[in-house]
Amino acid sequence: MVSFEGFSAEGGVPIYLQIIMYVKRGAVSGAVADGDELPSRRVLSALLGVNPNTVQKAYRMLEDEGLVQSRSGAKSCMVLDAEKISRIRSELTEHDARAAVTAMKQMGLTREEAKRLIDEYWG
């Protein structure tokens, strides 16, 4: 079962997108594996304190990407393989790198200052 114990909603980003990113990060890290069941929409909406339609939207989008398989009356399960995980890793890496670079540019950091920060925090 995919656990949402570590999920923490952040302001400014729609909850359904945060659910999607949480599941994808879990897949990349190995915390979420092929065949893992997702909590029911009702259970997850109660756990997160959100509208069930929000969870439904996230699950539907994961289904559209081929990462989740749902059947009427049955549990929703993850559908992962090495190719999908590699694609997700590339997508998340690009998204996060672009966001970090944009933030550093907005703060007026030079490329050299940004590189120094990355080197400092990498260790």
N, C-alpha and C positions, 0 to 999 in steps of 0.2 A: 504494500500500500504506500502510495506517495504521501509523505508526511509534510504538513504545512506548519509544523511547530516553529520553524525558524523564520516564517514569513512575517515581514513587518512592512506595512503600507507606508509609502512616502507621499507627501503632498506634491501636487503638480503633475503627476502621471496617473492616467486613469487606472483604476484597480484591475480591470480586465487585462490591460497590458502588463501590469505588474505580476499577475498570476501566470501569464504566458512566459514572461522572462524568468520567473522563479522555476517553473517546470523545465524550461530549456537549460538554465544553469545547472539544475539538478542532473539533467541528462548528460551534460558535458563533464560534470564532476564525477559521475558514476553513482551519485546518490539515488538517481532514478534510472531504472533498467527496463529493458524490453520486457513487456508482459506485466509490469507493475500496474496495479489498479489505482485509479484516481478516486478520491472520496466522491460520494454522490453530490450532485449539485446542491441539494438541500442541506446536506451535512456541511459542505464547505462554506456555503453562504452563511450558515449559523456560526461556524467557527470563526470566520473573518468579519462577521457583522455587516455583511453587504447583501444587496438585493440578489435573489436567485438568478435573475436575468443577467446580472453581471457575470456570474460564474458560467452561465449558459453561453454567453458570448465568447468568453475565453476558451471554453471547451470546444465550441464550434470552430473557432479560428485554428485551434490545435488540430482538429479533425481535418480542416481544409488543407493544412500543411502536411497531412499524412502522418502526424506524430501520435495521434490518438485514434482509437477505433471504438465506436460506441454502437450498441445495438439496443433497440427498444426493449426496456425491461431488464437489461443486463448492465453490468458494470462497464465503465469506460476504462480501457487499458492502453498503456503506452505501446507504440509500435516503433521500435528503434533498431537500427543496424549501424554498422561502422560508417557507412556513407552518410546517413542522416546526421549522426553525431558530428562528423567532420564538417558538414555543411552548417550545422548550428554553431559550432565552435568558430568557424570563419565569420559567420554573421554577427555573433556577439562580440568577437574581437574587433571587427571593423566598427561596429556601433559604439563600443566603449572607447576605442582609440580616438574616433572622431569627436566624441563628446569631451574627452579629456583635452584634446588639442584645442577645440573651440573655447573651452573654459579658460585655458592658459592664455590664448590669444586675447580674449576679452579682458583679462587681468593685466594685459600689457607685457607679459613675459616674452623675452627673446627666445629664439630656438635654443641657444646655448643654456639659458637659465632653465628651460624646460628639460633639456637633456640632463642637466645636473640634478634636478629634482627627481627625475626617473631613476638615475643611478643611485641617488641617496636612498630612495624608498624601496628600490628593488631588493636590497639586502635586508 
